[in-house]
Amino acid sequence: HMVPPQPTYKYSTEQFDDSGWKGVDVPHDFIIYGNFSSKADEWHGYLPRDGAGWYRKHFRVPQRWKDEIKANGGNIFLQFDGVFQLTDLWLNGQHQLTHREGYTPFSVRLTDLKDTNVIALRVDASWGSGHWYEGGGIFRHVHLVKTGSVSMSLNGGVFTRANATSLLPQLEFYYYSPSPSSVAATLSGHHYYDTTAVGAQDQNCFGLFSLYDNRGLLQTTANSSSVNLKPNTKGSVQLTSNTLLPKQVNTWSVQTPYLYTLVSQLVCSGVTMDSVNTTVGFRSFAWKPDAFYLNGKHVKLQGFSDHNDFAGVGAEVRERIDLYRVQAARWAGANAWRMSHNPYHTHLYDIMDGLGLLIWDENRDYLPSHVDDMGVLVRRDRNHPSVVIWSLCNEIECHQDKGDVTTQKRFRQQVEENDPHDRPVSANFNGASSSIIGTALDEQGFSHRPKSTFEKFHQQHPNEGVVSSECCSCQTQRSENTVNHTNSVYYPVWNGPCVKKDVAKSDNAQLPYVAGTLGVWTLFDYLGEPRPGWPLVSCSYGSFDLAGFPKSAAWWYHSWWLCNISAHNPGRPPLPQCSSNSVRIVESWDTNNAPSTVHVFSSAAQVSLKYNKELVATQPVDYRGWATFKLQPHQTPTPGSALTAASLNSAGKMIAQDVVFASTGKPAKVKASLDAPNPRTGTGMFLVLNGQDVALVRATVLDINGNIVPFSDNQITFKVISGPGAVVGVGNGNPASHEPNRASTRHAYHGVARAVVQVSSMAAHSASYRNLLKEIDVDSGLVTTIVGGEVQDLASPSIHIAVSANGCASDTIVIPTTTNAALEPRNLLQQQYPTIQKEELAFQ
């Protein structure tokens, strides 16, 4: 399309001297660096949306690419997975595009390239469409892509068209011929590289497909028919015979999320122009009026909603953080995840493909001007076996069409054109009836509606399915026994009745025809939407806090969504039967903080509670309930005393126990531990030295006896003392904390604090790949060091972190690293299948 005129910015010019600018790695959120202010937007977590940010990147075209393009023609693209919000891009001072949606990918074909080039981006994040923290900047990955003169579409160029019984992939591509501007530039005598200097001739193209199993063994191959392609035209080929299907198909499911790899090569006139690897899961699903079915088996959906940000790093969330979140959801019994309220990082979908979660995929803006964004979303995510439904909108945005049937039809048409005859269309609607039901929806989603709404809808529409697409906004603050507004405590730790009541809306026994709960609000706390407002800056809805520490509700879900579900249930994550971590004392119990009532979460038949060796009581546990105990006046926490909760079977035999020791109340030392990577959280064993990977370090304040001091708030300092790493963010889960996010110190909140540590070395992947990066990256070394040399010659130095607090003995922790790119989070799920999907998890 025509690029609109742009004002002249000095930062966009080719000649501007940016040598004094700070180097940053992407993904990058420039708003999270700001300071909290009571005058800023409440919905955005009181972090100011400070206008526009600028990025500049210098790069070279590698000699190998020049030679290949000279011999056979070719294209170079710059692909962005997401930039928030309004983006303008310049190449060597020339404006190339404007992109207006922060959550969708976009790309630009780079022509008129020189020996050394500069990309400039102006990102205006002064506004957004969400009522939560959205961040600002290049908050997702960027890719420099080289293809042949015929190139597959970067978004949706491969459409696998896979189900349980067929695999009929389709390729979409474009044949670029020289543009007048690039030819003119070449003829002008400058050292430009015309990326399509070869090829005004017709091309004859076909698709060559190879299917590999999860061990990397070739299963089948097939060729499509060919198509003749003229310059500057689009083309498409599709396999029409079902010859790619393996003889023995391993199906993808919640319990066995088996993935194949489809290698799709585009061959034109004897030359391989492009090649793309795509994961494939063979499965069938059906949304019926009575339930949801996966591979013909009834699966009750149990899922969470979540937002994009995390403590310390805001919206620049790396893969291992999202792997930690998905594993936390599985530990809590989830088999589903709602992408609320926008498309997420692509790596999150890959993780859910590998771990067997079902996805409700949601569009952001439901406006006539954003119809195309729905198509971009569908094309981007349609190959993921985990995606089982499309959502047009969320709550109030569903009313933006004002009942306009044309808008409804246009959005639905985007789905039908880009994902024909597969996934249904829905929306997260917060009214008693939907203005778009019957015209655009196949499955009705309701948000926070009472049981009567589901019953009425089912009576009026008995042939249409219904799902609880959002529910259970039950707020709580970690370890806070009582409300105390003076200390910014608005929600106590105990919220069992709210959780039980809200989840019951989609319970099998009460409403068997409801497909399930797709969006407990939320899995993790997030910046923004604080209730009642300042001094809180983050919400308190999560079952885990913003720093990833579990709150009380997480244990209710773990007890009833996981521990109470049979291992043979097709909707249960394939984790071991609960043992050591299936009982939990909810309240904080410590010196100077003695609750008179104690609740215990467990799905066992009964629970006993002891004060030291004295039996307080034994209580039965109702379905989806808990045990409640009244403590006597003498059963108070004194240093060294203990409360012991034991889950018992119907015969009174102990299954598991949870012991809480009262501390001395005096911090004596700090303990450092690693939550990710950690096999106990299903997040692997090593950080990969790829310039991107991050670790989640925990600091715990202990007394002289080694017991946590629950109400300590010591200032914790995290420091890298050796190794290729840097502390890039800190947090503690306190919704009223106004401390800087991008720092190395943070006060403990109820005895714990978090640091995010990122690798600062790029030593993974092949030597040829890393050498290519070094040749391309003019700005190399500003933040991350790209290491040369063969992989086998590279050492993997550990990262050593010191954790300290005034008046306390310090501690250190070692984060092991590797140069093996196969252990990156997405690859890890394939390499260690099925171990990582079935190992026991523990979140504390």
SVG drawing of the C-alpha trace seen along z (x, -y; Angstrom):
<svg xmlns="http://www.w3.org/2000/svg" viewBox="-36 -17 74 65">
<polyline fill="none" stroke="black" stroke-width="0.4" points="0.0,0.0 1.1,-3.6 3.2,-4.9 1.6,-8.0 3.8,-11.1 5.8,-11.3 7.3,-14.3 11.0,-14.6 12.7,-13.3 16.4,-13.7 16.6,-10.2 15.3,-8.6 18.0,-10.0 20.8,-7.8 23.5,-10.3 22.3,-10.8 25.1,-10.0 23.7,-7.5 27.0,-6.5 25.8,-8.0 22.7,-5.9 22.3,-3.0 22.5,0.5 19.5,2.7 18.5,6.3 15.1,7.1 12.6,8.1 12.5,4.7 9.9,2.8 11.0,-0.8 8.1,-1.7 9.0,0.8 12.2,-1.3 10.0,-4.2 9.0,-5.1 5.6,-4.6 3.5,-7.7 0.1,-8.3 -0.6,-10.7 -0.2,-8.1 -2.9,-5.9 -4.4,-3.5 -5.2,-0.9 -1.6,-0.9 -0.3,-0.2 0.7,-3.8 3.7,-3.5 3.6,-6.5 3.1,-6.0 5.9,-8.3 5.2,-9.0 7.4,-7.6 10.6,-5.6 13.3,-5.3 15.4,-2.4 18.3,-2.4 20.0,0.8 23.1,0.9 23.7,4.0 25.6,5.4 24.5,7.7 26.8,10.8 29.0,11.7 27.4,15.2 24.0,13.6 25.4,11.2 26.9,14.1 23.7,16.2 21.5,13.2 23.9,12.4 23.8,16.0 20.1,16.9 18.2,13.7 16.7,13.4 14.9,11.4 15.8,10.0 13.0,9.3 12.9,7.8 10.1,9.5 8.7,8.2 6.7,10.5 5.2,7.5 5.9,3.8 3.7,1.8 2.0,-0.4 2.2,-2.7 5.3,-1.9 7.1,-3.8 10.1,-2.3 12.9,-3.8 15.7,-2.1 18.7,-4.3 16.5,-7.4 13.7,-6.3 10.3,-5.7 9.1,-2.1 5.9,-1.5 3.5,-2.4 2.0,0.4 -0.9,-0.3 -1.5,2.8 0.9,3.7 0.0,7.4 0.3,8.6 3.4,9.5 4.5,7.5 7.4,7.5 9.1,5.3 11.0,6.4 14.3,4.6 15.5,3.3 18.2,0.7 20.5,2.2 24.1,0.9 27.2,2.5 26.2,1.0 22.6,0.1 20.6,-1.5 17.1,-0.7 15.2,-3.4 12.0,-2.7 9.7,-5.2 7.4,-3.5 4.6,-5.5 3.3,-3.8 1.5,-6.8 -1.8,-5.0 -3.2,-1.5 -6.4,0.4 -6.1,2.4 -7.2,1.6 -4.1,3.3 -0.3,2.8 0.7,3.2 4.3,1.9 5.9,0.2 8.6,0.9 9.9,3.8 8.6,6.2 8.8,9.4 11.4,10.9 12.8,9.5 14.1,11.7 16.3,10.9 15.2,13.4 16.8,14.2 14.9,16.2 15.1,16.9 13.5,14.7 10.3,16.6 9.4,16.4 6.8,18.1 4.6,15.6 6.3,14.9 2.9,15.0 1.0,18.2 3.1,19.2 2.7,22.8 -0.7,24.1 -0.5,27.7 -4.2,28.5 -3.7,31.4 -6.3,33.3 -6.5,36.8 -6.7,38.5 -5.1,36.3 -2.2,34.0 -2.7,31.9 -0.2,28.9 -0.6,25.8 2.1,23.2 1.5,19.6 4.3,17.6 5.2,14.5 7.6,14.0 9.4,10.7 11.0,9.1 13.2,6.1 11.5,2.8 12.2,-0.4 13.6,-2.1 16.1,0.7 17.2,0.8 17.6,-3.0 19.7,-2.9 21.9,-0.2 22.4,-2.1 23.3,-5.3 26.7,-4.0 26.2,-3.5 27.1,-0.2 23.5,1.0 22.5,4.6 19.3,5.2 17.8,8.1 16.0,9.3 18.5,8.6 17.9,12.0 14.6,13.2 12.2,11.6 11.6,15.1 8.6,17.3 9.2,19.8 7.7,23.3 7.2,24.1 6.1,27.0 6.2,28.1 8.4,30.8 7.2,32.1 9.0,34.4 7.5,35.5 9.7,36.5 8.6,38.0 9.6,36.7 12.9,38.6 13.9,36.9 13.3,40.0 11.9,39.5 8.4,41.0 7.0,39.9 7.7,37.6 5.4,36.2 5.4,33.6 2.6,31.3 1.7,30.6 3.5,27.6 2.3,24.1 3.8,21.7 4.4,18.2 5.0,14.9 7.0,12.1 5.2,10.0 2.4,12.5 1.3,14.7 1.2,18.5 -0.1,21.4 0.3,25.2 -1.3,27.8 -0.9,31.5 -4.2,33.1 -3.5,36.8 -3.2,38.0 0.2,39.6 2.1,37.8 0.1,39.4 2.2,41.9 1.1,45.6 1.0,45.5 -0.3,42.1 0.5,40.9 -2.3,38.5 -1.8,35.3 -3.8,34.9 -3.6,33.5 -2.0,36.6 0.1,37.5 0.9,34.3 2.9,36.0 4.4,33.7 5.8,34.3 7.9,31.9 6.9,31.0 9.7,29.7 8.2,27.7 10.5,26.8 9.5,24.5 11.3,25.6 11.2,23.3 12.9,24.1 15.2,26.6 16.3,24.3 15.1,24.5 13.8,21.0 12.6,21.3 12.2,23.9 10.1,23.8 9.8,26.3 6.4,26.6 5.3,28.7 2.3,30.9 -0.1,32.6 -2.7,35.0 -5.9,34.6 -9.7,34.2 -11.9,32.1 -15.6,31.2 -17.5,28.5 -20.9,30.0 -24.0,28.7 -23.4,31.2 -19.5,30.9 -16.1,30.6 -14.5,33.7 -10.8,34.3 -10.1,37.3 -13.6,38.5 -13.2,38.4 -15.0,35.9 -12.6,33.4 -13.8,30.9 -11.9,27.7 -10.0,26.4 -8.0,23.3 -6.6,19.9 -6.5,16.5 -3.3,14.4 -1.7,11.2 1.7,10.6 3.9,9.1 6.1,10.4 7.9,8.9 10.9,6.8 10.8,7.2 7.3,6.0 6.2,7.1 9.6,8.4 8.9,11.9 11.4,14.6 10.6,18.2 11.7,19.7 9.4,17.4 6.5,18.6 7.5,22.2 7.5,21.6 4.0,20.2 2.6,23.0 4.1,25.6 2.6,23.7 -0.8,24.0 -0.3,27.7 0.7,28.2 -2.6,26.4 -4.5,29.0 -5.1,26.8 -5.5,28.3 -6.5,25.0 -5.3,21.4 -7.1,18.3 -5.0,15.8 -6.5,12.7 -7.1,10.4 -4.7,10.5 -2.4,12.6 0.6,13.7 4.3,14.4 4.6,17.2 6.8,19.2 3.9,19.6 1.9,21.5 4.9,23.7 5.2,24.5 1.5,25.4 1.8,27.6 4.6,29.5 2.9,29.7 -0.7,30.5 -2.7,27.4 -5.7,26.3 -5.9,22.7 -8.7,20.1 -7.0,17.7 -8.3,14.1 -8.3,11.1 -7.6,7.7 -9.6,4.9 -13.2,5.6 -13.6,2.6 -14.1,2.3 -10.6,0.8 -9.1,3.9 -10.8,6.6 -7.6,7.6 -5.9,8.2 -8.3,11.1 -6.9,12.7 -3.3,12.0 -4.0,13.8 -5.6,16.8 -2.9,17.2 -0.2,16.9 -1.6,19.5 -3.7,21.9 -1.0,24.6 -0.9,25.1 -2.7,28.2 -3.2,26.6 -5.5,23.9 -9.1,25.2 -11.2,22.0 -11.0,18.4 -12.4,15.5 -13.4,12.3 -13.4,10.1 -13.4,9.6 -16.2,8.2 -16.8,4.5 -15.0,4.7 -17.7,7.0 -20.1,4.1 -17.9,1.9 -19.7,3.1 -22.9,1.6 -24.8,4.6 -23.4,3.9 -24.0,7.2 -21.6,6.2 -18.7,6.0 -19.7,9.3 -19.7,11.0 -16.4,9.4 -14.6,10.7 -16.1,14.2 -15.1,14.2 -11.5,13.7 -11.7,16.9 -13.5,18.8 -11.1,17.7 -7.9,18.4 -9.0,21.5 -11.8,23.1 -13.9,25.9 -11.9,26.3 -12.1,24.2 -15.3,22.6 -15.7,18.9 -16.6,17.5 -16.3,14.4 -15.9,13.6 -19.2,11.9 -20.0,10.3 -23.7,9.7 -26.7,12.0 -27.1,12.5 -24.9,11.7 -25.6,9.3 -23.5,11.4 -24.9,14.9 -26.5,16.5 -24.6,14.3 -21.0,14.7 -20.6,17.3 -20.5,21.1 -19.8,21.4 -21.1,19.0 -18.6,17.7 -19.7,16.0 -17.6,13.9 -18.4,13.8 -22.1,14.8 -24.2,16.5 -25.4,20.1 -28.8,18.9 -27.3,17.3 -25.9,20.6 -29.2,22.4 -31.3,19.8 -28.9,19.8 -29.0,23.6 -32.8,23.6 -33.1,21.0 -30.2,22.5 -30.2,26.2 -28.2,26.9 -25.4,24.5 -22.5,25.0 -21.6,22.8 -18.4,22.3 -17.3,20.3 -14.7,18.2 -13.8,16.1 -14.6,16.5 -13.4,16.5 -11.9,13.0 -11.1,13.9 -8.6,11.5 -6.0,12.3 -2.6,11.1 0.0,13.6 0.5,14.4 -1.7,11.6 -4.0,12.9 -6.1,9.7 -7.1,6.6 -5.1,3.6 -5.5,0.6 -2.8,-1.4 -0.3,1.3 -1.8,1.5 -3.5,4.9 -6.9,5.0 -7.4,8.8 -6.7,11.5 -4.9,14.8 -8.2,16.8 -10.4,16.7 -11.6,20.3 -15.4,19.6 -15.1,17.3 -13.0,19.8 -15.3,22.7 -18.4,20.9 -17.2,19.4 -15.6,22.6 -18.8,24.5 -20.6,22.6 -18.9,25.0 -18.8,28.1 -19.8,31.4 -22.3,32.2 -24.2,28.9 -24.0,28.0 -22.7,30.9 -23.4,29.2 -21.0,26.3 -17.7,27.2 -15.7,26.0 -13.8,23.1 -11.5,21.5 -10.4,18.5 -10.0,18.4 -9.0,14.8 -6.0,15.0 -3.1,17.4 -0.6,14.7 -1.1,11.2 -0.3,8.5 0.5,4.8 -2.6,2.6 -6.2,2.9 -5.4,2.5 -8.4,2.5 -9.1,0.1 -6.2,-1.9 -3.1,-3.7 -1.0,-2.7 -1.7,0.7 -0.1,0.9 -0.9,4.5 -4.0,6.5 -4.5,9.3 -6.6,11.7 -3.8,14.2 -3.4,17.7 0.3,16.8 1.7,13.3 3.4,11.1 6.8,12.6 5.6,16.2 5.2,17.2 2.0,19.3 -0.8,17.8 -3.4,19.7 -5.8,20.2 -3.1,22.1 -3.3,24.9 -7.1,25.1 -6.7,25.7 -3.8,28.1 -6.0,30.1 -9.2,30.3 -8.2,29.8 -5.2,32.2 -5.0,34.3 -8.7,35.2 -8.7,36.2 -8.0,39.7 -4.8,40.3 -6.8,41.9 -9.0,38.8 -8.2,37.6 -8.4,34.0 -5.8,34.4 -2.2,33.3 -0.1,36.4 1.6,35.7 2.1,38.3 -0.6,38.8 -0.2,36.2 1.9,37.2 4.2,34.9 2.6,31.6 -1.1,32.4 -1.9,30.6 -1.4,26.9 -1.9,24.7 -3.4,21.5 -2.8,18.8 0.5,17.4 1.3,18.7 4.3,17.0 5.5,15.1 3.3,12.0 0.8,13.3 -1.5,15.9 -4.7,16.5 -7.4,18.1 -8.8,20.0 -6.6,22.1 -7.8,23.5 -6.1,26.4 -6.5,27.2 -6.5,30.9 -8.6,33.2 -8.2,36.1 -11.1,37.5 -10.0,35.9 -7.3,33.7 -5.8,33.6 -4.0,30.6 -1.5,30.8 0.1,28.1 3.5,29.5 2.5,33.1 -1.0,32.0 -3.9,32.9 -6.1,29.9 -8.7,31.8 -9.5,34.1 -11.9,32.7 -13.6,34.2 -13.2,32.4 -16.2,31.7 -16.1,32.0 -14.0,29.0 -13.8,27.8 -11.2,27.6 -10.7,28.3 -11.3,25.6 -9.7,25.6 -10.2,23.4 -7.0,22.9 -7.1,22.7 -5.6,19.7 -2.5,21.7 -1.9,22.9 0.1,19.8 3.2,19.6 6.4,19.4 9.9,19.8 10.4,23.4 6.7,24.4 5.0,26.1 1.6,26.6 1.4,29.9 -1.5,30.6 -1.8,34.2 -4.0,35.4 -5.6,38.7 -7.4,41.3 -10.8,42.7 -9.1,45.3 -7.2,42.5 -3.8,43.3 -1.5,40.3 -1.0,39.4 1.0,36.2 1.7,33.5 2.6,29.8 4.6,28.4 4.9,24.7 7.5,23.7 7.2,20.5 10.3,18.4 12.2,16.3 11.0,13.2 14.6,12.1 16.2,12.4 19.6,14.1 20.5,15.2 19.4,15.2 19.0,18.3 19.3,18.3 17.5,20.9 16.6,21.4 13.0,21.7 13.9,21.8 15.7,23.6 14.8,26.4 13.5,29.9 11.1,29.5 9.2,26.8 9.6,28.5 11.8,25.8 14.9,27.8 18.4,27.9 20.4,25.3 20.3,21.8 21.2,21.8 23.8,19.3 21.8,17.8 21.7,14.2 18.1,14.5 17.5,17.1 16.7,16.1 16.7,17.7 14.3,17.0 16.3,16.6 14.6,16.7 15.9,15.1 14.4,16.3 14.9,14.6 15.5,17.2 16.0,17.1 18.9,18.6 17.1,22.0 16.6,22.0 12.9,21.2 11.4,18.5 10.7,15.2 7.2,14.6 6.9,10.9 10.5,9.9 11.0,7.1 14.8,6.9 16.2,5.2 17.8,7.9 20.7,7.3 21.3,9.6 24.7,9.5 26.4,11.5 29.9,12.2 31.1,14.3 29.8,15.8 28.0,14.6 24.9,13.1 23.2,9.9 20.4,9.1 17.8,7.5 14.8,7.2 13.5,7.7 10.2,8.2 8.6,9.5 4.9,10.0 3.8,7.0 1.0,5.3 1.9,2.0 5.6,2.0 6.8,-1.2 10.4,-0.1 12.2,-0.2 11.7,2.8 14.9,2.7 17.2,2.9 19.3,5.3 17.7,4.6 14.2,5.3 12.7,5.5 11.4,8.9 7.7,9.3 6.7,11.9 10.2,13.3 10.9,13.7 12.1,11.7 12.8,12.5 15.5,11.6 15.5,12.3 19.0,13.1 19.6,13.0 22.5,14.6 24.9,12.1 26.6,14.4 25.6,15.8 27.6,19.1 24.8,21.6 23.9,22.7 26.4,23.6 29.7,21.7 28.5,20.8 25.3,19.3 27.2,17.3 29.8,16.1 27.0,15.0 25.5,13.0 28.9,11.4 29.1,10.3 25.6,8.9 25.7,7.2 27.5,3.9 26.5,3.1 27.7,6.4 28.8,6.4 26.8,3.5 24.8,5.8 25.3,9.5 28.7,10.9 28.5,13.1 31.1,15.8 33.0,17.3 34.5,20.8 33.2,24.3 30.6,25.4 32.7,28.3 35.5,25.8 33.3,23.5 33.2,23.7 29.9,23.3 30.8,21.1 28.3,21.1 26.7,17.9 27.4,17.2 24.9,15.0 25.4,13.5 22.3,12.7 22.7,10.5 20.8,8.4 22.0,6.0 22.5,7.8 22.1,11.3 24.5,13.9 24.7,13.9 24.4,16.8 25.4,17.7 23.8,19.8 25.3,21.3 23.2,21.3 24.5,24.0 24.7,23.0 25.0,24.9 25.8,24.1 23.4,26.8 20.6,25.0 18.5,28.2 17.9,27.4 16.1,24.1 12.6,24.2 10.7,24.9 13.2,27.5 13.4,29.0 9.8,30.2 10.6,32.2 14.1,33.5 12.9,34.9 9.5,36.1 7.8,37.6 9.8,37.2 9.3,33.4 5.6,33.7 5.2,36.4 7.7,35.5 6.4,34.5 6.2,30.7 6.5,28.7 5.7,25.0 6.3,23.5"/>
</svg>
